[in-house]
Structures are given as C-alpha cells and as structure tokens.
Amino acid sequence: MKKVLLTSTALVAFAGAASAEVTVSGWAEMGIYGGTDMETQFFQDIDVEFRMSGETDGGLTFGAGVDLDEDGAFTPSDDGGAFIFISGSFGTVTMGDTDGALDWALTDAGNIGNPGSIADDETVHVGYNGNWLDGAYDGQIVRYDNTFGDFGVAISVEMDDSGVLDTGYAVGFKYNTDLGGADLALGLGYQEAELTNFNTILDYFDDTYFGTTTGIKVSALGLGATVTLDSGLTAGFTFTDFSIDGTDADLTHTGLGVGYAVDAFSVHMNYGIFDIDGVELSGWGLTAGYDLGGGASVLAGYGSSDFSDIGGDTVDTWSLGLSMAF
C-alpha cells in the first residue's frame, strides 16, 4: 500500500459535564498528473474515517460515523469536498475544496456572526454572493497564502481539466488590526475565469440576460470590511464589480451582514443585491441559534428572494432544527 500519510487523532473538549469526542484516521496525497491523451492537471486523493460522539449539558448523548472513501466522491481530478495542505515558514499551500484568493481575502455577508441554519436558508437567497468566481471549473483550487504581521496575501488557480478554457486565477490581500475594543478586518482581491455559463455568479443570468454561451472571460474586483466589537456585535460589507467580455453589462454586487451573540444566544441577518444595468435581484436572510452545550445547538433560519424586477414573485424559505457539532 503506497499511502504515506497515516494519522490517528482523538480530540476531547469538556464544558462542565458536557463533552464531545472526535476520532479521525486516514491518509492524503496531492500533486500533478498527466499522460497520453490527458491534460496535465492537479492530483489529490484522500481517505478519512470519522467517529464522533457528544453529550449535551442535559445529559443527552449523540453520535455519528462515516468512512468518506466509501461514498465514491473522491477522484484525483476533482476536489470531492476535501482539501489537503502543507504549511511552514514559507506560508501555506492548500489544494482541493478551498477558497480562491479573492474569497479568502473577503468575509461574505453570510459569514458575519452567523450561527447557521440546518437548511442554509440565510445563504441561498438570490441576493447572496459567497464564492465569487470559485467553482468556474471543477472547484479544485490550489491556493498559496502567507501572513506578515497584520498583513496577509494569497494567490490561487483553478484549472479546466479539459484544457479548453483558460486557467482561472485570483489574488487577495488582507489587513487585520486591533482598534481597542474592536477588531477590524479589511480585504481586497481580484479574480478572473473563463465561464461556459454564468451560473457561477448567479443562476438567472443565462436565460434572462446573456443566453447560453461558452468561453467568455469574466473578472471580479472585490473589497470588504468587517468590525467585531467586544460587546458581541459583528458587522461588515462586501462590494464586487464584475466585468464580462463581449457585453456592455454593468454588474455589481453589494452584501451587508450583522451578527450578535450573548451567552448561549446568537442572531444574524444579511442582505445582498445584484444590480445588472439597473435591474435588481435582491434577498435577505435571518438566523437565530441557542447553544445547548457539548456541540449541540437549536437553529432557526429564514430566507427571502425578490424577483420582482424580472417579473417574478418573492420566494421564501425557512427551517428549524437541531445541529450537532463534534
């Protein structure tokens, strides 16, 4: 067996009588590969087995287990929902299901003080933008990042395994500082990819605005800021200007997010809007959570999408349930 990385780790956390335990074992590989009638491309392979258990403050126990290799998701040329990294004084190189450099540099509105919801209602509305141009191809991204004091920098690439489309790339910059009673995070980045359709940005572009198309270069210039107060309040924004070759479309996105946490309670709200030549597609999301202890939480979520500018209706979703984190 040629697998060279084998680990077994047990993590245990205690909070009064509540506890959670996760045991993990597996191996991972990353590199590049190619050959006859095959485009040179990124290679990654991984197998992980999880065993998880926890206990609430009230004495309820919960658990789960999975061998991720058994679901058939992991193939060398696709991220398969996994990532692999190596890190040292030179920085960190990550391959797989990871953020591109623009996404790495910015905190999207849905990740600002958000306890989450079981159906992700707050991040599936039409106004939400959380990936920028990541996933333009197969979602398998390679990113290098490093920090220098309060500053951070990253570059990333995502390849088209067929070799037909140009390789996508991104650069990103971060700055974090303590203002005394508040932490400020600033981000700036640029990304470019060649798209076969515009679903990477927003599902409704294809049929409504541009029709079916192939091989159009799209770029995104984004900036954002997030402030976290010692009081438990977090707020921030992102703004992105998209450029689409071969069209006169003026496309921007603005996202706003706010969250507040006190003791076991937390709430979050975000709002996002795409503006395409004055036509607006917008939405908002709301979540509330209560921490039961030991990794278990009760979560509620709500999302609303406004399609009125393109002759559609308002679409709402909601969810309520129990989340278990191990």
N, C-alpha and C positions, 0 to 999 in steps of 0.2 A: 504494500500500500504506500503510495508516494506522498501522502499528505504529511506536511512537515510542521503544521501548527496544531497542537493539541492542548487544550486547556480545560480545566475544571475549576469552577469558581462557585463559592457559596456566599451570598450576601444576606445578612440578617440585620434588621432595624427594629429597635424597640421604642415604644412610646407608652409608658405605663405598662398595662397588661397586654396591650395590643402589639402584634408583631407581624412581620412579613418576611418570607424567605424565598429566594430565587436561586436555583442551581442551574448552571449553564455549562455545557460542554460542546466542543466542536472543532472545526478547522476552517481555514480560509486561504485562498490564493488570489493573486492579481498580477497582471502583466499585459502583454500584447500577443496576438497570434495572427496568422495568415497562411497563405499557400496557394496552390494552383486553383484558378477559378474562384478565388476568395479574396475579398478586400481585407487588407491589414486593418485590424480593429482591436479594441480593448478586450481583455480577457479577465473574467473573475469567476470564482467558484467558491461555494461556501456550504457548510452543513452545520446546523446549530440545533441542539436539543435543549428545551426549556422544561423545567419542573418548577411550579410556582404554588405557594400557599400563603394564606394570610389569616388574620384574626381581627375583628373589629373590637372597639372598646367595650361593646356589649357582650363579647364572648362568642359571636358567630364566626365560624371558620369558612374559608372559601379557597378554591384552588383550581389549577388547570395545568395541562402539559401538552407539548407538541414537539414533534420532530420536523423541522422545517424542510428537510430534504425530501420528506415523503409527499409533499404537495405538488412536486414536479415543477415548481416555479423557477428554480434556479438553473439558468443556462448561461454558459460563459459569455455570450454576446449581449446579454440583457441584464439589467440591474436586479431583477427578480425580487425587488423590495428589500434588498440587502446592500450594505456598504462595507468597505474594508479600508483601513487607513494605516499609515506609518508616520510617526512623529518623532522629532528630535530638535536639536538646536537650530537646524536648518528650516524648521517650520513643519507643516503637516500636509501630507498628500493623501487625499481621500478619493476612492473610486466606488461608483455604484449609485445607489439611491440616496443622493445627497444634493444639497443646494448648489446651484451655479453661483458664480461670484457676485452677481447683482442681488440675487435672493439672499445670499449670505450677508451682504452689507446692510440690507434694509430689514426692518421688523414690520411685517404686514399688519394691517389693522386688526385682523382676526387673532393675532398672537399677542396683543397688548392686554395683559391682565385677564386672560380668558381661562376660566376653569374648564371649559369644554362642554360638549353635549354628546349624547350617545349616537345621534344621527348627523352630527356636524351641521345642524340647521343654520347656525350663525355664519358658516363659511361656504354655503352652497347657493346663496342668493346671487342674482345676476350681476350685482354691483361689486362682487368680491374679486380681488386680484391677489393671488398668493404665490404664484410661480413665475410671473413674468414670462420669459421665453423658454424656461426649463421644460423638457419633455417634447421639444420640437421634433426629435427623432425617436430613439427608444428609451430615453430617460436615463441612460447610463452616462454619468457625468464624472469627469476627473477634475478635481479642484486642488490647487495649491494655495495655502494661506499661511500667514505669519503675522505676529504682533511685535510692535516695537514701542514699549511703554503703553501710552494711551492710544496709539495708532495701530490699525490693522490693514492689511492688504491681501487681496486674493485674485487669482486668475483661474479660469475654468474653460474646459472644452467639452463639447458633446458631438459625437460623430454620427454620420449617416452610414450604417453598415453596408448599404448597397453601393456606396461610392458615387451615387448620382448627384446628391446635394452637397453643397459646401459645408465644411465643418463649422458648427456654431461655436462662439466663444463669448466670454464675458470677463470684465474686470470690476473689482469693487474695492471701496475704501471705507474704513470705519474710524470713528473717534469717540472715545468714552471718557467722561470726566466726572468727578465728584464736586458738586457745587456747594456742599454743606447743607445737609437735609434733603438733597435731591441728587439723583444720578441722571446725567444727560448722555444720550447716545445719538450720534449723527452718522448718517450713511449716504454714500454716493456711488453710483455704478452705471455701467454701460454694457449692453448685451446685443448680439447680432446673431441671426439664424436665417436659414432659407426654408420657408414653410411650404408645404404642399397643400395646406388649408389653414384657415385662421382660427380653428378651434383651440389652438394653443393659447390664444388670447381670450377669445370669447366665442361660444358656440354659435351665436346668432349672426356672426359676420358672413358666413358662407352664403346662405340663402338670401339674406336681407340686403347685403351691400356689395359683395365682390363676386359672387358666383363661385363655381368650382374652379380652382386654379392650381397650378403647380409651380414650384421653383421661384417664388417671389421672396426677395430679401426683405427682412423686417428688422428694425433696430429699436431698442428701448433705452432711454436715458431716464434714470430714476434717482430721486433723493428722498430722504426721510429723517425724522427726528422723533425720539421717544424720551419722556421725562418720567422718572419714578420717584415719588415722594416718600419720605419715611413714614408718613401717615397711612400708607397703604394704597394711595391713589396713583394710577399709571395712565398716561395719556400720550398719544402720538399721531403722526400722519405720514403718508407717503404721497408723492406725486410722480407720475410717469408720463413722458411724452414719447409716443410711438411714431416711427417713420416707416412708410410702406412704399417700396419702389414700384414705380409704374402707376401710381394713383395720386390723386390730389387730396386724399383723405387727411383730415386734421383729427387725429385720435389722441385723446388724453385719458388718464385715469387718476382719480383722487380717492384716497382712503383715509378715514378717520377712525380711531379706536380709543376706548377708555375702559379702565377696569378699576375695581375697588375691592379690597379684601380686609376683613376684620374678624379676628378669631377664626371660627370654623366656616364663616360665610364668605362668599365671593360672588361678585356680579360683573358682567361685561356687556358692552354694546359697541357695535361697529357699523359704519356707514360707508358705502362705496358707490362711485358713479363713473361710468364710461361716457364720454362725450365724443360723438362721431359727427363732425360737421354740424354741430348744434342739436343733433338727435341724442337724447339722453336715455341710458339704461341704468337704473339705479336700484339699490336694495339695502336693507339693513338687517342686522342680526342681534339677538339678545340671549344671554345665558345667565343662569344662576346655579350656584353649587353649595352644598353643605358637606363638609368633611366629617365622615363618621369615625375616622381614625384607622390606623393599620393599613391604609391604602384604598379603603372603600369610600365612595362618595355618592351622594344623590345629586343628579344633574338634570336640569331642565333647559331646553333650547327652543328658540323661535327664529324663523327667518322669513323675510318678505321681499318679493321681487316686483318691480314696477315696469311693465312693458307698454305703458300707455302711449309712449311716443312712436311706437311701431304698430299701433292698433291692437295691442294685446291687453290682457287683464292683469290684475295683481294676483300673484301666486304666493301662497303662504305655506310654510311647513312648521311642524313642532315635534318635540319629543320629550319624554320624561322617563328616567330610569336610573339604574344603579351601575356605577362604573367601579371596576376593581383593578387597582394598580399594584403590581407586585415588586 
